[in-house]
């Protein structure tokens, strides 16, 4: 499959052999490739060329991948560029830190070119869909799209929803209702704190958490830069935006594991995860058990 040559990808990797492998492989698939041999050069390239997507190693001398991501997220010009970590480190702490900082995906080496291409395609498609969604919203008359969306999904049960109360549907009611044909919109009464200034943020997460949203998606939807939104939410809640997204997904995961017989793969997909192993790792980090084991223990 050939991709649009206009799609520009920046690869930040200190190992020359690995960097050239990615550059040549992706260039052969039709991408316009840019390479950087360290984090500082990568930031300069990103700010200069504004790529459509960044692929970055984590362990690099002088400036690691986390610092690169943090810097790019703080710059309005680069804040919403999809960012994929590709690294040899796959510890729980590293994956969690990457996601909390706003990474869009996390692949471990060795990864095949096909695996990398799939991750790239997913992120670029999601970015295109988000941009289209935002353009549509701009054309609409000003109103709270978030509460309206939740109300429609919940079949009226969520009318007038307050962030601290959640949608307030009992297990018996929810089990018999599908949210727009999906079972991912799972009610939970204690996920979000009641903070009026952040209501729009939490409403958006509630309405879209099952679509694989990230910090950048939420920031774009509520009209703030990712860096500003991160600081604002952290200051008022002590947690990052991505932490709240994950908490909401985990609440949905617990509900689905306890209340239907779907496979873990289907549950992961319903909650917005493209990779079931990523879902399983994240679930285990939060609950101490993999999903299937947790299901058996709480049956």
C-alpha positions as CSV (number, residue, x, y, z in Angstrom):
1,X,0.0,0.0,0.0
2,X,1.3,3.5,-0.9
3,X,0.5,6.5,1.2
4,X,0.2,10.1,0.3
5,X,3.6,11.6,-0.4
6,X,2.4,14.8,1.3
7,X,2.3,13.0,4.6
8,X,5.5,14.0,6.4
9,X,7.0,11.8,9.2
10,X,9.8,12.7,11.5
11,X,11.9,9.9,12.9
12,X,14.0,10.8,16.0
13,X,16.4,8.0,16.7
14,X,20.1,8.1,17.8
15,X,21.0,4.8,16.4
16,X,22.0,5.4,12.7
17,X,21.3,1.9,11.5
18,X,17.8,1.8,13.1
19,X,17.0,5.4,12.0
20,X,18.0,4.7,8.4
21,X,16.0,1.5,8.4
22,X,12.8,3.4,9.3
23,X,13.5,6.2,7.0
24,X,14.1,4.0,3.9
25,X,11.2,1.6,4.8
26,X,8.6,4.3,5.2
27,X,9.9,6.4,2.3
28,X,9.4,3.3,0.1
29,X,5.7,3.4,1.2
30,X,5.3,6.9,-0.1
31,X,6.0,9.0,3.0
32,X,8.0,12.2,3.0
33,X,10.6,11.3,5.6
34,X,12.8,13.5,7.9
35,X,15.4,12.1,10.3
36,X,17.0,13.4,13.5
37,X,19.9,11.8,15.4
38,X,19.0,13.2,18.8
39,X,16.2,14.8,20.7
40,X,17.3,18.4,20.4
41,X,17.7,18.2,16.6
42,X,14.3,16.4,16.5
43,X,12.6,19.3,18.3
44,X,14.2,21.8,15.9
45,X,13.1,19.7,12.9
46,X,9.6,19.4,14.2
47,X,9.2,23.1,14.8
48,X,10.7,23.9,11.4
49,X,8.9,21.3,9.2
50,X,5.7,20.6,11.2
51,X,5.4,16.9,10.3
52,X,2.2,15.0,10.2
53,X,3.5,12.5,12.7
54,X,6.6,11.9,14.9
55,X,8.2,8.6,15.7
56,X,10.7,8.8,18.6
57,X,13.0,6.6,20.6
58,X,12.9,7.1,24.4
59,X,16.5,6.3,25.5
60,X,18.8,8.8,23.8
61,X,21.8,10.7,25.1
62,X,21.5,14.3,26.3
63,X,17.7,14.5,25.8
64,X,15.4,11.5,26.1
65,X,12.1,10.9,24.3
66,X,10.0,12.0,27.2
67,X,11.6,15.4,27.2
68,X,11.1,15.6,23.4
69,X,7.4,14.8,23.8
70,X,6.9,17.3,26.7
71,X,8.6,20.1,24.7
72,X,6.6,19.5,21.6
73,X,3.3,19.4,23.6
74,X,4.1,22.8,25.1
75,X,4.6,24.4,21.7
76,X,1.3,25.5,20.0
77,X,2.7,24.7,16.6
78,X,3.6,21.1,17.4
79,X,1.2,20.3,20.3
80,X,-1.3,18.2,18.4
81,X,1.1,16.3,16.1
82,X,0.5,12.6,16.6
83,X,3.4,11.1,18.5
84,X,4.5,7.4,18.6
85,X,7.2,6.0,20.8
86,X,9.2,3.2,19.3
87,X,11.6,1.8,21.9
88,X,13.2,-1.2,23.3
89,X,11.9,-0.5,26.8
90,X,8.5,-1.9,27.7
91,X,8.3,-1.7,31.5
92,X,5.0,-0.8,33.0
93,X,6.5,2.5,34.4
94,X,7.8,3.5,31.0
95,X,4.5,2.8,29.2
96,X,2.5,4.6,31.8
97,X,4.7,7.6,31.8
98,X,4.6,7.8,28.0
99,X,0.8,7.7,27.9
100,X,0.4,10.2,30.8
101,X,2.6,12.7,28.9
102,X,0.3,12.4,25.9
103,X,1.9,9.8,23.6
104,X,-0.5,8.5,21.0
105,X,1.0,5.0,20.8
106,X,3.8,3.0,22.2
107,X,5.5,0.3,20.1
108,X,8.4,-1.9,21.4
109,X,11.4,-3.0,19.4
110,X,11.8,-5.1,17.5
111,X,8.7,-4.1,15.5
112,X,8.1,-5.1,11.9
113,X,7.5,-2.4,9.2
114,X,3.9,-3.7,8.9
115,X,3.3,-3.1,12.6
116,X,4.7,0.4,12.4
117,X,2.6,1.1,9.2
118,X,-0.6,0.0,11.0
119,X,0.1,2.3,13.9
120,X,0.9,5.2,11.6
121,X,-2.3,4.6,9.5
122,X,-4.4,4.5,12.7
123,X,-3.0,7.7,14.0
124,X,-3.2,9.6,10.7
125,X,-6.8,8.5,10.2
126,X,-7.7,9.5,13.7
127,X,-6.1,12.9,13.2
128,X,-8.0,13.4,10.0
129,X,-11.3,12.4,11.6
130,X,-10.6,14.8,14.5
131,X,-9.9,17.7,12.2
132,X,-13.1,17.0,10.3
133,X,-15.1,16.8,13.5
134,X,-13.7,20.1,14.7
135,X,-14.4,21.8,11.4
136,X,-18.0,20.7,11.7
137,X,-18.3,22.0,15.2
138,X,-17.0,25.4,14.2
139,X,-19.9,25.7,11.8
140,X,-22.5,24.9,14.4
141,X,-24.2,27.5,16.6
142,X,-22.6,27.8,20.0
143,X,-24.0,25.3,22.4
144,X,-22.9,22.6,24.7
145,X,-22.3,19.7,22.3
146,X,-20.9,17.6,25.1
147,X,-24.0,17.4,27.3
148,X,-26.3,17.0,24.3
149,X,-24.2,14.1,23.0
150,X,-24.2,12.3,26.3
151,X,-28.0,12.8,26.7
152,X,-28.6,11.3,23.2
153,X,-26.3,8.4,23.9
154,X,-27.8,7.6,27.3
155,X,-31.4,7.7,25.9
156,X,-32.3,10.7,28.1
157,X,-31.0,9.2,31.4
158,X,-28.1,11.5,31.4
159,X,-30.1,14.7,30.9
160,X,-28.7,17.5,33.0
161,X,-25.7,15.4,33.9
162,X,-23.3,16.7,36.5
163,X,-19.7,15.6,36.2
164,X,-19.5,14.4,39.8
165,X,-22.7,12.4,39.5
166,X,-22.0,10.6,36.2
167,X,-24.9,9.3,34.1
168,X,-26.3,7.4,37.1
169,X,-27.8,4.4,35.3
170,X,-28.0,1.2,37.3
171,X,-26.4,-2.0,36.2
172,X,-29.8,-3.6,35.3
173,X,-30.8,-0.6,33.1
174,X,-27.4,-0.4,31.4
175,X,-27.2,-4.1,30.6
176,X,-30.3,-3.8,28.5
177,X,-29.3,-0.7,26.6
178,X,-26.8,-0.2,23.8
179,X,-25.2,3.2,23.3
180,X,-25.5,3.9,19.6
181,X,-25.0,0.2,18.9
182,X,-22.1,-0.1,21.3
183,X,-21.8,-1.3,24.9
184,X,-18.8,0.9,25.7
185,X,-20.7,3.8,27.2
186,X,-20.7,2.4,30.6
187,X,-22.1,4.4,33.5
188,X,-20.1,5.0,36.6
189,X,-21.0,7.2,39.5
190,X,-17.6,8.1,40.9
191,X,-15.1,8.7,38.1
192,X,-15.0,12.4,37.7
193,X,-14.9,15.0,40.5
194,X,-17.4,17.9,40.5
195,X,-15.3,20.8,39.2
196,X,-17.5,23.3,37.2
197,X,-14.4,24.8,35.4
198,X,-13.5,21.3,34.0
199,X,-17.1,20.2,33.2
200,X,-16.5,20.5,29.5
201,X,-13.3,18.5,29.7
202,X,-14.9,15.7,31.6
203,X,-18.1,15.7,29.5
204,X,-16.0,15.3,26.4
205,X,-14.1,12.4,27.9
206,X,-17.3,10.8,29.0
207,X,-18.8,11.1,25.5
208,X,-15.7,9.9,23.6
209,X,-13.4,7.8,25.8
210,X,-14.4,4.7,23.9
211,X,-13.0,6.2,20.7
212,X,-9.4,6.0,21.6
213,X,-9.0,9.7,22.4
214,X,-5.8,11.3,23.8
215,X,-4.9,14.5,25.6
216,X,-4.6,16.3,22.2
217,X,-8.1,15.3,21.2
218,X,-9.5,16.7,24.4
219,X,-7.5,19.9,24.2
220,X,-8.6,20.5,20.6
221,X,-12.2,19.9,21.5
222,X,-12.3,22.4,24.4
223,X,-10.1,25.0,22.7
224,X,-6.9,24.9,24.8
225,X,-3.3,23.8,24.0
226,X,-2.4,20.4,25.4
227,X,0.2,21.9,27.7
228,X,-2.2,24.5,29.2
229,X,-4.9,21.9,29.6
230,X,-2.5,19.5,31.3
231,X,-1.4,22.1,33.8
232,X,-5.0,23.2,34.5
233,X,-6.4,19.7,35.1
234,X,-3.3,18.6,37.1
235,X,-3.5,21.7,39.3
236,X,-7.2,21.2,40.0
237,X,-7.3,17.4,40.3
238,X,-3.8,16.2,40.9
239,X,-4.2,13.9,37.8
240,X,-3.4,14.3,34.1
241,X,-6.0,14.3,31.3
242,X,-4.8,11.0,30.1
243,X,-5.1,9.6,33.6
244,X,-8.8,10.5,33.6
245,X,-9.3,9.0,30.2
246,X,-7.7,5.7,31.4
247,X,-9.7,5.8,34.6
248,X,-12.9,6.1,32.6
249,X,-11.9,3.2,30.3
250,X,-11.0,1.1,33.3
251,X,-14.4,1.7,34.8
252,X,-16.0,0.6,31.5
253,X,-13.7,-2.4,31.4
254,X,-14.8,-3.5,34.9
255,X,-18.4,-3.2,34.0
256,X,-18.1,-5.1,30.7
257,X,-16.0,-7.9,32.3
258,X,-18.6,-8.4,35.0
259,X,-21.8,-8.0,32.9
260,X,-21.2,-9.8,29.6
261,X,-19.4,-12.7,28.1
262,X,-17.5,-10.8,25.5
263,X,-13.9,-11.7,24.9
264,X,-11.1,-9.5,26.2
265,X,-10.3,-8.6,22.6
266,X,-13.8,-7.3,22.0
267,X,-13.9,-5.4,25.2
268,X,-10.6,-3.8,24.5
269,X,-11.8,-2.7,21.0
270,X,-15.1,-1.4,22.5
271,X,-13.1,0.8,24.8
272,X,-11.0,2.3,22.1
273,X,-7.9,0.2,22.3
274,X,-6.3,-0.9,19.0
275,X,-4.0,-3.3,20.7
276,X,-5.4,-5.8,23.2
277,X,-2.0,-6.3,24.8
278,X,-1.9,-2.6,25.6
279,X,-5.3,-2.8,27.2
280,X,-4.3,-5.8,29.2
281,X,-1.1,-4.2,30.4
282,X,-3.0,-1.0,31.4
283,X,-5.7,-3.0,33.2
284,X,-3.1,-5.0,35.1
285,X,-1.3,-1.8,36.2
286,X,-4.6,-0.5,37.7
287,X,-6.0,-3.7,39.1
288,X,-3.0,-6.0,39.8
289,X,-4.5,-8.8,37.6
290,X,-5.0,-9.3,33.9
291,X,-8.6,-8.8,32.7
292,X,-9.5,-12.5,32.4
293,X,-8.2,-13.3,35.9
294,X,-10.0,-10.3,37.3
295,X,-13.2,-11.4,35.7
296,X,-13.0,-14.8,37.3
297,X,-12.3,-13.3,40.7
298,X,-15.2,-10.9,40.5
299,X,-17.7,-13.2,38.8
